Amino acid sequence: MLKWLLVFSVIGFGLWVLVVRNRRSPPDQAPPKSRAMAECAHCGLHLPADDALLSGTRVFCSEAHRLAGPR
Ligand SMILES: [Zn+2]
């Protein structure tokens, strides 16, 4: 009886680990910490440099903030 309890708890733990792993996004999809960050000149939002809009020497988070100009 105790043996079956142990077997079921091991199976349950294994299933729980699988569910938790599936819920989490794979670590290789997370942006690397070394990725260059830029700061919006209008609102100060930090965003990846790849997603930033450049206007001269300034960086903006969106087209709307680029048109609004630096604060
Ligand atoms: Zn902004």
PDB file of the backbone (N, CA, C, O) and the ligand in Angstrom, with CONECT records:
HET     ZN  A 101       1
ATOM      1  N   MET A   1       0.847  -1.207   0.000  1.00  0.00           N
ATOM      2  CA  MET A   1       0.000   0.000   0.000  1.00  0.00           C
ATOM      3  C   MET A   1       0.875   1.247   0.000  1.00  0.00           C
ATOM      4  O   MET A   1       0.649   2.171  -0.781  1.00  0.00           O
ATOM      5  N   LEU A   2       1.861   1.270   0.866  1.00  0.00           N
ATOM      6  CA  LEU A   2       2.769   2.410   0.947  1.00  0.00           C
ATOM      7  C   LEU A   2       3.590   2.526  -0.329  1.00  0.00           C
ATOM      8  O   LEU A   2       3.946   3.621  -0.764  1.00  0.00           O
ATOM      9  N   LYS A   3       3.883   1.368  -0.918  1.00  0.00           N
ATOM     10  CA  LYS A   3       4.662   1.354  -2.158  1.00  0.00           C
ATOM     11  C   LYS A   3       3.898   2.058  -3.286  1.00  0.00           C
ATOM     12  O   LYS A   3       4.489   2.825  -4.046  1.00  0.00           O
ATOM     13  N   TRP A   4       2.576   1.800  -3.400  1.00  0.00           N
ATOM     14  CA  TRP A   4       1.766   2.439  -4.445  1.00  0.00           C
ATOM     15  C   TRP A   4       1.650   3.941  -4.215  1.00  0.00           C
ATOM     16  O   TRP A   4       1.627   4.727  -5.162  1.00  0.00           O
ATOM     17  N   LEU A   5       1.576   4.324  -2.951  1.00  0.00           N
ATOM     18  CA  LEU A   5       1.508   5.740  -2.624  1.00  0.00           C
ATOM     19  C   LEU A   5       2.775   6.440  -3.123  1.00  0.00           C
ATOM     20  O   LEU A   5       2.727   7.542  -3.669  1.00  0.00           O
ATOM     21  N   LEU A   6       3.901   5.768  -2.916  1.00  0.00           N
ATOM     22  CA  LEU A   6       5.180   6.322  -3.364  1.00  0.00           C
ATOM     23  C   LEU A   6       5.215   6.425  -4.890  1.00  0.00           C
ATOM     24  O   LEU A   6       5.656   7.435  -5.440  1.00  0.00           O
ATOM     25  N   VAL A   7       4.739   5.356  -5.581  1.00  0.00           N
ATOM     26  CA  VAL A   7       4.744   5.338  -7.052  1.00  0.00           C
ATOM     27  C   VAL A   7       3.871   6.476  -7.596  1.00  0.00           C
ATOM     28  O   VAL A   7       4.270   7.196  -8.511  1.00  0.00           O
ATOM     29  N   PHE A   8       2.670   6.624  -7.015  1.00  0.00           N
ATOM     30  CA  PHE A   8       1.769   7.670  -7.513  1.00  0.00           C
ATOM     31  C   PHE A   8       2.299   9.066  -7.233  1.00  0.00           C
ATOM     32  O   PHE A   8       2.112   9.978  -8.038  1.00  0.00           O
ATOM     33  N   SER A   9       2.962   9.234  -6.093  1.00  0.00           N
ATOM     34  CA  SER A   9       3.504  10.564  -5.806  1.00  0.00           C
ATOM     35  C   SER A   9       4.658  10.891  -6.750  1.00  0.00           C
ATOM     36  O   SER A   9       4.837  12.050  -7.125  1.00  0.00           O
ATOM     37  N   VAL A  10       5.447   9.879  -7.143  1.00  0.00           N
ATOM     38  CA  VAL A  10       6.532  10.111  -8.103  1.00  0.00           C
ATOM     39  C   VAL A  10       5.954  10.478  -9.462  1.00  0.00           C
ATOM     40  O   VAL A  10       6.440  11.401 -10.116  1.00  0.00           O
ATOM     41  N   ILE A  11       4.894   9.743  -9.901  1.00  0.00           N
ATOM     42  CA  ILE A  11       4.253  10.037 -11.191  1.00  0.00           C
ATOM     43  C   ILE A  11       3.632  11.436 -11.158  1.00  0.00           C
ATOM     44  O   ILE A  11       3.760  12.207 -12.108  1.00  0.00           O
ATOM     45  N   GLY A  12       2.959  11.748 -10.050  1.00  0.00           N
ATOM     46  CA  GLY A  12       2.344  13.061  -9.915  1.00  0.00           C
ATOM     47  C   GLY A  12       3.373  14.173  -9.969  1.00  0.00           C
ATOM     48  O   GLY A  12       3.149  15.207 -10.598  1.00  0.00           O
ATOM     49  N   PHE A  13       4.500  13.958  -9.309  1.00  0.00           N
ATOM     50  CA  PHE A  13       5.562  14.958  -9.326  1.00  0.00           C
ATOM     51  C   PHE A  13       6.116  15.118 -10.738  1.00  0.00           C
ATOM     52  O   PHE A  13       6.397  16.234 -11.175  1.00  0.00           O
ATOM     53  N   GLY A  14       6.273  14.005 -11.448  1.00  0.00           N
ATOM     54  CA  GLY A  14       6.777  14.056 -12.823  1.00  0.00           C
ATOM     55  C   GLY A  14       5.843  14.837 -13.724  1.00  0.00           C
ATOM     56  O   GLY A  14       6.297  15.648 -14.531  1.00  0.00           O
ATOM     57  N   LEU A  15       4.529  14.603 -13.598  1.00  0.00           N
ATOM     58  CA  LEU A  15       3.550  15.337 -14.406  1.00  0.00           C
ATOM     59  C   LEU A  15       3.573  16.817 -14.058  1.00  0.00           C
ATOM     60  O   LEU A  15       3.462  17.673 -14.936  1.00  0.00           O
ATOM     61  N   TRP A  16       3.720  17.119 -12.747  1.00  0.00           N
ATOM     62  CA  TRP A  16       3.738  18.504 -12.310  1.00  0.00           C
ATOM     63  C   TRP A  16       4.938  19.232 -12.910  1.00  0.00           C
ATOM     64  O   TRP A  16       4.826  20.378 -13.346  1.00  0.00           O
ATOM     65  N   VAL A  17       6.082  18.556 -12.927  1.00  0.00           N
ATOM     66  CA  VAL A  17       7.287  19.154 -13.511  1.00  0.00           C
ATOM     67  C   VAL A  17       7.067  19.439 -14.990  1.00  0.00           C
ATOM     68  O   VAL A  17       7.459  20.497 -15.483  1.00  0.00           O
ATOM     69  N   LEU A  18       6.438  18.496 -15.708  1.00  0.00           N
ATOM     70  CA  LEU A  18       6.173  18.691 -17.135  1.00  0.00           C
ATOM     71  C   LEU A  18       5.255  19.886 -17.362  1.00  0.00           C
ATOM     72  O   LEU A  18       5.496  20.695 -18.258  1.00  0.00           O
ATOM     73  N   VAL A  19       4.192  20.001 -16.546  1.00  0.00           N
ATOM     74  CA  VAL A  19       3.243  21.113 -16.694  1.00  0.00           C
ATOM     75  C   VAL A  19       3.936  22.433 -16.433  1.00  0.00           C
ATOM     76  O   VAL A  19       3.743  23.392 -17.180  1.00  0.00           O
ATOM     77  N   VAL A  20       4.746  22.497 -15.379  1.00  0.00           N
ATOM     78  CA  VAL A  20       5.441  23.747 -15.047  1.00  0.00           C
ATOM     79  C   VAL A  20       6.407  24.122 -16.157  1.00  0.00           C
ATOM     80  O   VAL A  20       6.523  25.293 -16.518  1.00  0.00           O
ATOM     81  N   ARG A  21       7.104  23.122 -16.701  1.00  0.00           N
ATOM     82  CA  ARG A  21       8.065  23.419 -17.770  1.00  0.00           C
ATOM     83  C   ARG A  21       7.358  23.917 -19.029  1.00  0.00           C
ATOM     84  O   ARG A  21       7.868  24.802 -19.717  1.00  0.00           O
ATOM     85  N   ASN A  22       6.170  23.346 -19.339  1.00  0.00           N
ATOM     86  CA  ASN A  22       5.443  23.763 -20.535  1.00  0.00           C
ATOM     87  C   ASN A  22       4.886  25.171 -20.390  1.00  0.00           C
ATOM     88  O   ASN A  22       4.770  25.907 -21.369  1.00  0.00           O
ATOM     89  N   ARG A  23       4.537  25.545 -19.142  1.00  0.00           N
ATOM     90  CA  ARG A  23       3.986  26.881 -18.939  1.00  0.00           C
ATOM     91  C   ARG A  23       5.055  27.948 -19.126  1.00  0.00           C
ATOM     92  O   ARG A  23       4.777  29.035 -19.633  1.00  0.00           O
ATOM     93  N   ARG A  24       6.261  27.635 -18.718  1.00  0.00           N
ATOM     94  CA  ARG A  24       7.335  28.614 -18.837  1.00  0.00           C
ATOM     95  C   ARG A  24       7.826  28.672 -20.279  1.00  0.00           C
ATOM     96  O   ARG A  24       7.911  27.648 -20.956  1.00  0.00           O
ATOM     97  N   SER A  25       8.148  29.872 -20.742  1.00  0.00           N
ATOM     98  CA  SER A  25       8.728  29.991 -22.069  1.00  0.00           C
ATOM     99  C   SER A  25      10.175  29.521 -22.013  1.00  0.00           C
ATOM    100  O   SER A  25      10.856  29.717 -21.006  1.00  0.00           O
ATOM    101  N   PRO A  26      10.642  28.908 -23.081  1.00  0.00           N
ATOM    102  CA  PRO A  26      12.024  28.435 -23.087  1.00  0.00           C
ATOM    103  C   PRO A  26      12.987  29.583 -22.842  1.00  0.00           C
ATOM    104  O   PRO A  26      12.759  30.687 -23.336  1.00  0.00           O
ATOM    105  N   PRO A  27      14.048  29.354 -22.099  1.00  0.00           N
ATOM    106  CA  PRO A  27      14.974  30.448 -21.758  1.00  0.00           C
ATOM    107  C   PRO A  27      15.653  31.063 -22.972  1.00  0.00           C
ATOM    108  O   PRO A  27      16.082  32.216 -22.919  1.00  0.00           O
ATOM    109  N   ASP A  28      15.761  30.305 -24.078  1.00  0.00           N
ATOM    110  CA  ASP A  28      16.447  30.872 -25.249  1.00  0.00           C
ATOM    111  C   ASP A  28      15.571  31.881 -25.986  1.00  0.00           C
ATOM    112  O   ASP A  28      16.054  32.575 -26.881  1.00  0.00           O
ATOM    113  N   GLN A  29      14.272  31.975 -25.619  1.00  0.00           N
ATOM    114  CA  GLN A  29      13.410  32.977 -26.242  1.00  0.00           C
ATOM    115  C   GLN A  29      13.467  34.304 -25.510  1.00  0.00           C
ATOM    116  O   GLN A  29      13.039  35.326 -26.047  1.00  0.00           O
ATOM    117  N   ALA A  30      13.991  34.304 -24.289  1.00  0.00           N
ATOM    118  CA  ALA A  30      14.092  35.545 -23.536  1.00  0.00           C
ATOM    119  C   ALA A  30      15.204  36.402 -24.127  1.00  0.00           C
ATOM    120  O   ALA A  30      16.223  35.878 -24.577  1.00  0.00           O
ATOM    121  N   PRO A  31      15.012  37.714 -24.128  1.00  0.00           N
ATOM    122  CA  PRO A  31      16.058  38.569 -24.691  1.00  0.00           C
ATOM    123  C   PRO A  31      17.317  38.510 -23.838  1.00  0.00           C
ATOM    124  O   PRO A  31      17.231  38.540 -22.610  1.00  0.00           O
ATOM    125  N   PRO A  32      18.457  38.429 -24.456  1.00  0.00           N
ATOM    126  CA  PRO A  32      19.706  38.396 -23.687  1.00  0.00           C
ATOM    127  C   PRO A  32      19.901  39.686 -22.916  1.00  0.00           C
ATOM    128  O   PRO A  32      19.495  40.756 -23.369  1.00  0.00           O
ATOM    129  N   LYS A  33      20.520  39.585 -21.754  1.00  0.00           N
ATOM    130  CA  LYS A  33      20.709  40.763 -20.922  1.00  0.00           C
ATOM    131  C   LYS A  33      21.725  41.727 -21.523  1.00  0.00           C
ATOM    132  O   LYS A  33      21.744  42.913 -21.192  1.00  0.00           O
ATOM    133  N   SER A  34      22.561  41.209 -22.401  1.00  0.00           N
ATOM    134  CA  SER A  34      23.595  42.050 -22.988  1.00  0.00           C
ATOM    135  C   SER A  34      23.057  42.873 -24.155  1.00  0.00           C
ATOM    136  O   SER A  34      23.789  43.669 -24.743  1.00  0.00           O
ATOM    137  N   ARG A  35      21.778  42.683 -24.493  1.00  0.00           N
ATOM    138  CA  ARG A  35      21.185  43.408 -25.608  1.00  0.00           C
ATOM    139  C   ARG A  35      21.198  44.910 -25.335  1.00  0.00           C
ATOM    140  O   ARG A  35      20.906  45.355 -24.225  1.00  0.00           O
ATOM    141  N   ALA A  36      21.535  45.668 -26.347  1.00  0.00           N
ATOM    142  CA  ALA A  36      21.645  47.119 -26.189  1.00  0.00           C
ATOM    143  C   ALA A  36      20.267  47.717 -25.927  1.00  0.00           C
ATOM    144  O   ALA A  36      19.294  47.377 -26.599  1.00  0.00           O
ATOM    145  N   MET A  37      20.196  48.612 -24.943  1.00  0.00           N
ATOM    146  CA  MET A  37      18.949  49.260 -24.607  1.00  0.00           C
ATOM    147  C   MET A  37      19.040  50.747 -24.960  1.00  0.00           C
ATOM    148  O   MET A  37      20.107  51.359 -24.906  1.00  0.00           O
ATOM    149  N   ALA A  38      17.886  51.299 -25.322  1.00  0.00           N
ATOM    150  CA  ALA A  38      17.823  52.719 -25.631  1.00  0.00           C
ATOM    151  C   ALA A  38      16.759  53.351 -24.735  1.00  0.00           C
ATOM    152  O   ALA A  38      15.884  52.658 -24.216  1.00  0.00           O
ATOM    153  N   GLU A  39      16.840  54.661 -24.558  1.00  0.00           N
ATOM    154  CA  GLU A  39      15.877  55.364 -23.723  1.00  0.00           C
ATOM    155  C   GLU A  39      15.153  56.402 -24.568  1.00  0.00           C
ATOM    156  O   GLU A  39      15.776  57.224 -25.240  1.00  0.00           O
ATOM    157  N   CYS A  40      13.836  56.350 -24.523  1.00  0.00           N
ATOM    158  CA  CYS A  40      13.035  57.290 -25.300  1.00  0.00           C
ATOM    159  C   CYS A  40      13.281  58.710 -24.804  1.00  0.00           C
ATOM    160  O   CYS A  40      13.224  58.973 -23.603  1.00  0.00           O
ATOM    161  N   ALA A  41      13.559  59.632 -25.743  1.00  0.00           N
ATOM    162  CA  ALA A  41      13.848  61.018 -25.369  1.00  0.00           C
ATOM    163  C   ALA A  41      12.590  61.750 -24.923  1.00  0.00           C
ATOM    164  O   ALA A  41      12.681  62.831 -24.342  1.00  0.00           O
ATOM    165  N   HIS A  42      11.408  61.173 -25.188  1.00  0.00           N
ATOM    166  CA  HIS A  42      10.155  61.840 -24.814  1.00  0.00           C
ATOM    167  C   HIS A  42       9.636  61.359 -23.457  1.00  0.00           C
ATOM    168  O   HIS A  42       9.367  62.165 -22.566  1.00  0.00           O
ATOM    169  N   CYS A  43       9.498  60.041 -23.311  1.00  0.00           N
ATOM    170  CA  CYS A  43       8.870  59.517 -22.091  1.00  0.00           C
ATOM    171  C   CYS A  43       9.861  58.792 -21.193  1.00  0.00           C
ATOM    172  O   CYS A  43       9.515  58.430 -20.069  1.00  0.00           O
ATOM    173  N   GLY A  44      11.094  58.569 -21.664  1.00  0.00           N
ATOM    174  CA  GLY A  44      12.091  57.927 -20.821  1.00  0.00           C
ATOM    175  C   GLY A  44      11.979  56.421 -20.764  1.00  0.00           C
ATOM    176  O   GLY A  44      12.691  55.775 -19.995  1.00  0.00           O
ATOM    177  N   LEU A  45      11.096  55.853 -21.566  1.00  0.00           N
ATOM    178  CA  LEU A  45      10.922  54.401 -21.589  1.00  0.00           C
ATOM    179  C   LEU A  45      12.179  53.721 -22.116  1.00  0.00           C
ATOM    180  O   LEU A  45      12.766  54.149 -23.110  1.00  0.00           O
ATOM    181  N   HIS A  46      12.578  52.658 -21.432  1.00  0.00           N
ATOM    182  CA  HIS A  46      13.713  51.875 -21.917  1.00  0.00           C
ATOM    183  C   HIS A  46      13.199  50.780 -22.834  1.00  0.00           C
ATOM    184  O   HIS A  46      12.255  50.067 -22.494  1.00  0.00           O
ATOM    185  N   LEU A  47      13.816  50.651 -23.985  1.00  0.00           N
ATOM    186  CA  LEU A  47      13.396  49.642 -24.947  1.00  0.00           C
ATOM    187  C   LEU A  47      14.625  49.124 -25.680  1.00  0.00           C
ATOM    188  O   LEU A  47      15.660  49.790 -25.715  1.00  0.00           O
ATOM    189  N   PRO A  48      14.513  47.933 -26.266  1.00  0.00           N
ATOM    190  CA  PRO A  48      15.647  47.403 -27.034  1.00  0.00           C
ATOM    191  C   PRO A  48      16.012  48.351 -28.171  1.00  0.00           C
ATOM    192  O   PRO A  48      15.137  48.894 -28.846  1.00  0.00           O
ATOM    193  N   ALA A  49      17.294  48.540 -28.371  1.00  0.00           N
ATOM    194  CA  ALA A  49      17.761  49.462 -29.411  1.00  0.00           C
ATOM    195  C   ALA A  49      17.231  49.056 -30.779  1.00  0.00           C
ATOM    196  O   ALA A  49      17.031  49.908 -31.645  1.00  0.00           O
ATOM    197  N   ASP A  50      17.000  47.751 -30.982  1.00  0.00           N
ATOM    198  CA  ASP A  50      16.482  47.282 -32.263  1.00  0.00           C
ATOM    199  C   ASP A  50      15.075  47.812 -32.536  1.00  0.00           C
ATOM    200  O   ASP A  50      14.694  48.004 -33.690  1.00  0.00           O
ATOM    201  N   ASP A  51      14.294  48.052 -31.460  1.00  0.00           N
ATOM    202  CA  ASP A  51      12.911  48.492 -31.616  1.00  0.00           C
ATOM    203  C   ASP A  51      12.789  50.016 -31.564  1.00  0.00           C
ATOM    204  O   ASP A  51      11.704  50.557 -31.777  1.00  0.00           O
ATOM    205  N   ALA A  52      13.868  50.696 -31.289  1.00  0.00           N
ATOM    206  CA  ALA A  52      13.813  52.139 -31.101  1.00  0.00           C
ATOM    207  C   ALA A  52      13.770  52.852 -32.454  1.00  0.00           C
ATOM    208  O   ALA A  52      14.279  52.358 -33.460  1.00  0.00           O
ATOM    209  N   LEU A  53      13.149  54.020 -32.442  1.00  0.00           N
ATOM    210  CA  LEU A  53      13.122  54.868 -33.631  1.00  0.00           C
ATOM    211  C   LEU A  53      14.172  55.952 -33.455  1.00  0.00           C
ATOM    212  O   LEU A  53      14.219  56.621 -32.423  1.00  0.00           O
ATOM    213  N   LEU A  54      15.008  56.121 -34.460  1.00  0.00           N
ATOM    214  CA  LEU A  54      16.066  57.113 -34.385  1.00  0.00           C
ATOM    215  C   LEU A  54      15.640  58.375 -35.108  1.00  0.00           C
ATOM    216  O   LEU A  54      15.062  58.324 -36.194  1.00  0.00           O
ATOM    217  N   SER A  55      15.934  59.507 -34.493  1.00  0.00           N
ATOM    218  CA  SER A  55      15.695  60.794 -35.132  1.00  0.00           C
ATOM    219  C   SER A  55      16.913  61.653 -34.845  1.00  0.00           C
ATOM    220  O   SER A  55      17.025  62.245 -33.772  1.00  0.00           O
ATOM    221  N   GLY A  56      17.812  61.720 -35.794  1.00  0.00           N
ATOM    222  CA  GLY A  56      19.069  62.408 -35.546  1.00  0.00           C
ATOM    223  C   GLY A  56      19.874  61.624 -34.515  1.00  0.00           C
ATOM    224  O   GLY A  56      20.166  60.443 -34.702  1.00  0.00           O
ATOM    225  N   THR A  57      20.225  62.297 -33.433  1.00  0.00           N
ATOM    226  CA  THR A  57      20.975  61.616 -32.371  1.00  0.00           C
ATOM    227  C   THR A  57      20.050  61.134 -31.264  1.00  0.00           C
ATOM    228  O   THR A  57      20.511  60.496 -30.319  1.00  0.00           O
ATOM    229  N   ARG A  58      18.757  61.424 -31.359  1.00  0.00           N
ATOM    230  CA  ARG A  58      17.821  61.046 -30.309  1.00  0.00           C
ATOM    231  C   ARG A  58      17.113  59.741 -30.653  1.00  0.00           C
ATOM    232  O   ARG A  58      17.028  59.330 -31.811  1.00  0.00           O
ATOM    233  N   VAL A  59      16.612  59.114 -29.605  1.00  0.00           N
ATOM    234  CA  VAL A  59      15.957  57.816 -29.733  1.00  0.00           C
ATOM    235  C   VAL A  59      14.555  57.925 -29.155  1.00  0.00           C
ATOM    236  O   VAL A  59      14.355  58.531 -28.103  1.00  0.00           O
ATOM    237  N   PHE A  60      13.582  57.332 -29.852  1.00  0.00           N
ATOM    238  CA  PHE A  60      12.203  57.385 -29.384  1.00  0.00           C
ATOM    239  C   PHE A  60      11.599  55.986 -29.388  1.00  0.00           C
ATOM    240  O   PHE A  60      12.038  55.106 -30.128  1.00  0.00           O
ATOM    241  N   CYS A  61      10.570  55.794 -28.535  1.00  0.00           N
ATOM    242  CA  CYS A  61       9.971  54.475 -28.409  1.00  0.00           C
ATOM    243  C   CYS A  61       8.919  54.235 -29.483  1.00  0.00           C
ATOM    244  O   CYS A  61       8.634  53.085 -29.816  1.00  0.00           O
ATOM    245  N   SER A  62       8.338  55.300 -30.031  1.00  0.00           N
ATOM    246  CA  SER A  62       7.255  55.134 -31.000  1.00  0.00           C
ATOM    247  C   SER A  62       7.233  56.319 -31.956  1.00  0.00           C
ATOM    248  O   SER A  62       7.859  57.351 -31.717  1.00  0.00           O
ATOM    249  N   GLU A  63       6.497  56.137 -33.040  1.00  0.00           N
ATOM    250  CA  GLU A  63       6.361  57.215 -34.028  1.00  0.00           C
ATOM    251  C   GLU A  63       5.717  58.457 -33.396  1.00  0.00           C
ATOM    252  O   GLU A  63       6.100  59.590 -33.687  1.00  0.00           O
ATOM    253  N   ALA A  64       4.726  58.213 -32.521  1.00  0.00           N
ATOM    254  CA  ALA A  64       4.023  59.326 -31.895  1.00  0.00           C
ATOM    255  C   ALA A  64       4.991  60.164 -31.047  1.00  0.00           C
ATOM    256  O   ALA A  64       4.934  61.394 -31.058  1.00  0.00           O
ATOM    257  N   HIS A  65       5.873  59.485 -30.318  1.00  0.00           N
ATOM    258  CA  HIS A  65       6.814  60.221 -29.462  1.00  0.00           C
ATOM    259  C   HIS A  65       7.908  60.875 -30.294  1.00  0.00           C
ATOM    260  O   HIS A  65       8.457  61.909 -29.914  1.00  0.00           O
ATOM    261  N   ARG A  66       8.223  60.258 -31.444  1.00  0.00           N
ATOM    262  CA  ARG A  66       9.210  60.887 -32.338  1.00  0.00           C
ATOM    263  C   ARG A  66       8.647  62.208 -32.871  1.00  0.00           C
ATOM    264  O   ARG A  66       9.368  63.200 -32.975  1.00  0.00           O
ATOM    265  N   LEU A  67       7.342  62.210 -33.211  1.00  0.00           N
ATOM    266  CA  LEU A  67       6.698  63.428 -33.713  1.00  0.00           C
ATOM    267  C   LEU A  67       6.536  64.441 -32.594  1.00  0.00           C
ATOM    268  O   LEU A  67       6.626  65.645 -32.832  1.00  0.00           O
ATOM    269  N   ALA A  68       6.298  63.967 -31.369  1.00  0.00           N
ATOM    270  CA  ALA A  68       6.119  64.872 -30.232  1.00  0.00           C
ATOM    271  C   ALA A  68       7.444  65.525 -29.862  1.00  0.00           C
ATOM    272  O   ALA A  68       7.459  66.625 -29.308  1.00  0.00           O
ATOM    273  N   GLY A  69       8.547  64.864 -30.160  1.00  0.00           N
ATOM    274  CA  GLY A  69       9.855  65.429 -29.883  1.00  0.00           C
ATOM    275  C   GLY A  69      10.300  65.161 -28.446  1.00  0.00           C
ATOM    276  O   GLY A  69       9.548  64.619 -27.635  1.00  0.00           O
ATOM    277  N   PRO A  70      11.528  65.548 -28.154  1.00  0.00           N
ATOM    278  CA  PRO A  70      12.060  65.324 -26.805  1.00  0.00           C
ATOM    279  C   PRO A  70      11.310  66.169 -25.779  1.00  0.00           C
ATOM    280  O   PRO A  70      10.893  67.288 -26.077  1.00  0.00           O
ATOM    281  N   ARG A  71      11.146  65.643 -24.598  1.00  0.00           N
ATOM    282  CA  ARG A  71      10.404  66.348 -23.562  1.00  0.00           C
ATOM    283  C   ARG A  71      11.287  67.433 -22.933  1.00  0.00           C
ATOM    284  O   ARG A  71      10.844  68.145 -22.032  1.00  0.00           O
TER     285      ARG A  71
HETATM  286 ZN    ZN A 101       8.299  57.317 -25.570  1.00  0.00          ZN2+
END
